[in-house]
Amino acid sequence: SQQGEEDPQALSIQEGENATMNCSYKTSINNLQWYRQNSGRGLVHLILIRSNEREKHSGRLRVTLDTSKKSSSLLITASRAADTASYFCATDAGAGNMLTFGGGTRLMVKP
Amino acid sequence: NAGVTQTPKFQVLKTGQSMTLQCAQDMNHEYMSWYRQDPGMGLRLIHYSVGAGITDQGEVPNGYNVSRSTTEDFPLRLLSAAPSQTSVYFCASSSSIQGHSGNTIYFGEGSWLTVV
């Protein structure tokens, strides 16, 4: 079973717009990570937010975490066509467990 | 620096055949894992290893075997391939248990496997 569930499953926006993706999870976590996957490629780590953090920034990326609601959001500002990819959240519950991934959001940025 | 290298990239198997997906990392990472990704879904953990000589099962281990004789290599064996094992397989490595330090996981480029 998947720990994280992304919303929406697919998102299409124009270049320059902001893209927001949400992730909900079920159990307590140590940290939550966001990954990007270009079509036919492996996953690339974007950003990690720990359970005691509420917001984190990296370039055009902004991630928030609300542990009370068991949810996280990824905001990509001023999107570019090159941001077209699938984005996955992954949770780490600790105790030696590996990451548990959600189903992903497919983002298309139209030029 | 090659990172995580998986071979083969593509493979077609007949039902009942066996094969091994190879995975090697050159970052001296202790932790390695195998995931499968089915269409429209996220990754599901098959097996993982926290160091040479140590392996454990993930969420979907049935039909797969792993071994970790060296730090660098973590092969995934399909014992008797079934159509349900048609998927994309990703190997990953990291330098510590994620829950303790939150280090980045590095993924290979994937192996596309079709079982007919």
Boltz contact constraints between the chains, C-beta under 6 A:
constraints:
  - contact:
      token1: [A, 2]
      token2: [B, 42]
      max_distance: 6.0
  - contact:
      token1: [A, 30]
      token2: [B, 99]
      max_distance: 6.0
  - contact:
      token1: [A, 31]
      token2: [B, 102]
      max_distance: 6.0
  - contact:
      token1: [A, 42]
      token2: [B, 90]
      max_distance: 6.0
  - contact:
      token1: [A, 42]
      token2: [B, 107]
      max_distance: 6.0
  - contact:
      token1: [A, 42]
      token2: [B, 108]
      max_distance: 6.0
  - contact:
      token1: [A, 42]
      token2: [B, 109]
      max_distance: 6.0
  - contact:
      token1: [A, 42]
      token2: [B, 110]
      max_distance: 6.0
  - contact:
      token1: [A, 43]
      token2: [B, 107]
      max_distance: 6.0
  - contact:
      token1: [A, 45]
      token2: [B, 104]
      max_distance: 6.0
  - contact:
      token1: [A, 48]
      token2: [B, 102]
      max_distance: 6.0
  - contact:
      token1: [A, 88]
      token2: [B, 42]
      max_distance: 6.0
  - contact:
      token1: [A, 92]
      token2: [B, 98]
      max_distance: 6.0
  - contact:
      token1: [A, 92]
      token2: [B, 99]
      max_distance: 6.0
  - contact:
      token1: [A, 94]
      token2: [B, 99]
      max_distance: 6.0
  - contact:
      token1: [A, 96]
      token2: [B, 97]
      max_distance: 6.0
  - contact:
      token1: [A, 98]
      token2: [B, 33]
      max_distance: 6.0
  - contact:
      token1: [A, 98]
      token2: [B, 45]
      max_distance: 6.0
  - contact:
      token1: [A, 98]
      token2: [B, 48]
      max_distance: 6.0
  - contact:
      token1: [A, 101]
      token2: [B, 42]
      max_distance: 6.0
  - contact:
      token1: [A, 101]
      token2: [B, 43]
      max_distance: 6.0
  - contact:
      token1: [A, 102]
      token2: [B, 42]
      max_distance: 6.0
  - contact:
      token1: [A, 103]
      token2: [B, 41]
      max_distance: 6.0
  - contact:
      token1: [A, 103]
      token2: [B, 42]
      max_distance: 6.0
  - contact:
      token1: [A, 104]
      token2: [B, 42]
      max_distance: 6.0
